Amino acid sequence: MSSIRLFRTFLAVAAEGSFTGAAHRVALTQAAVGLQMRTLEDDLKRKLFTREGKVVVLNDHGRALLPLARQMISLYGQMLENPDAPEPMSGTVHLGAIVSALPRLLRATLSLKQRHPGLDLHVSAAKSAELVAQVDAGKLDCAVLVRDPGQSQPTLVWQSLYAEPMALIAPPDSRETNIKVLLEHYPFIRFDRQEQTGQLVERTLRRLRVRPSEFLELNSLEAIADLVRSSLGVSILPLPRASAWHQDPRLRVLAIPAATEARQIALVRWRDAAKSAVIQAVGRELMAQDMA
């Protein structure tokens, strides 16, 4: 029978999109991650991944297993909670998130609220830069956002949650499989270059050595996806963890092997936060969803 450890590694591979990235996440070697995933596939008697070069993508069996693995890890985490804790957590906590991470944060807060009814959790959405400023100013207790690797503030503590790999999305009537050809022949809908996500898109385009025909620039993953669904162009975006783009018949999602970077999603809080116990519990709930 597969152990909790194998499912933790499975969730890390799903989050990182590679055995190498997962190895860093779970403190194993790449070979050990590969061995664990082969063991899991043998135990379940089904393949879970599609391998495209160095990129590892969940196949239909893997995607079906994902929510069950998350539930198993979450239940195991609950079993490890201290049953002798003197009092349940309580008090008011203000949390924020970027729009694409909002469903995950809401699931985490609802799960925590069920076990600690005395908690009063307020959740709001904003851009990453605004969320960092609000946490730093004490207006928010913590936030889930895109981490800028060049950002360093001694007053803040960052907890990595998961990575979102860069992918190309195209309308369903586009039959071309070559990413560069798609980018050269379809109008390109770009994410806002002023944002960290937009800068990731720009670096990915440079690695592909392609200059697409610019059509529009927006600051919303879903708004861009809707335009692509309407066959108005193509785009390069991070694959949101909460999305179902792979299952959407109106979208083609193509992995980009040349995209060595991914959008890093993190939980940020004030270093000496008075509500650190609640914030840490929120972080555990977020991690339990897929160990990213």
Summary of the structure (lengths in Angstrom):
residues: 292
radius of gyration: 19.7
end to end distance: 23.5
largest distance: 63.6
contacts: 914
relative contact order: 0.17
helix: 45%
strand: 24%
